Amino acid sequence: MISLPNPTAKKVMTTEQLDQLKSNYCEMIIYTTDDNKGAYSIDDEGTLYYTPVSESGTIRLDDWIEVDLYLLNEELNQEVREIQDKLIAMNKVNGTYFTCN
């Protein structure tokens, strides 16, 4: 179960960044936590973003924050990195992850 408090936020994704993110993808892959309190997504370079999930189960697509992994404790950092790795793998399959190959 993962729930990130606001102090882990590095910066807020602006509406313009979100629009660019959505325009670059035909689909935006969103990963929700087991407790359904948080959702994650990445951009095409693997930068991880987080947004809370409301009690009704909805996600505000204009409310993403960049996750700063260095501010997390070791256990939470490992869990969040696993989520990031899963998102990268899914985006590679989808063809929406940048690689230098």
N, C-alpha and C positions, 0 to 999 in steps of 0.2 A: 504494500500500500504506500502510495506516494502522494504527498501533499506539500507543495512548495509555498512558503510564506513570501511575501513581497520583498523582504530584504535580499533574496537571491536574484532579484531582477537586475540585469545589467543595463538594459535600456528597453524602452517601449517601441514596438513596431508601429510605425506611422501608417496612416491610411494609404499613403502613396506607396510605401513599401509593400503593404498587403496587396494593393492592386497590381503592383509589378509582379509579386509572387504568384498571384492567381493568373495573371496574363501569361506567365511563362509556363504554366502547367495546364494541361487539359483537365487534370484532377489534382486536388490537394489531399495528400494522405494525412490523416489525423489519427493518432494513437491515443486512446483513453486508458487511464489507469484502472486497475482492478476494482478500486473503491469508487470509481466513476466521479472523482472529485477534481480531476485534472485531465487536460488534453495536451498533447504535444504534436509538433510538426517541425519539419526542417525546410530550409531553403535549398537551392541547388548545389550549395557548397557544404551542406551538412550542419549549418548553424542551427542549434536547437532552440525552439520557441515553446512557451508554455502559456496556457490560458485556463482559468478555472471553469469547471462545469457547474452550472446552476443546479439548484435542488430539483428543478423540473427536467434536468438532463440536457438543457440546451447549451450551446457554445456561442459566445459572441466572437465572430470572426474578425472584429476590429479591435480586439483587446489582447493581442499577443505580446509577450515580453520575452526578450532573449534571456536564456538561462546561463548564468555564470557558474560553471561547474566548480570553480575554485572556492566559491563561498559555501559549498555544501559539505556536510560531514562525510567521512569516508564511506559509510554504509549507503547513504543516500546518493552520493556521487556515483557509486558502482551501479546502483539500480537505474539511475538516470542515464548513465552511459550505455547500459544495456538497451534502454528504450531508444536512444539515439542510434545505436548500431542496428536495431531492428528497422527503424525508419530509413536509414541509409540503404539497407538491403532491399527494402520494399521499393524505394525510389530508383535504385539501380535496375531492378526488374522492370519498372515502369518507364525507364529511359529518361527520368527527370533528375538524375544526380550527375553532377559534373565530375568527370575524372580526367586525369592528364595522360591517359594511355593513348 
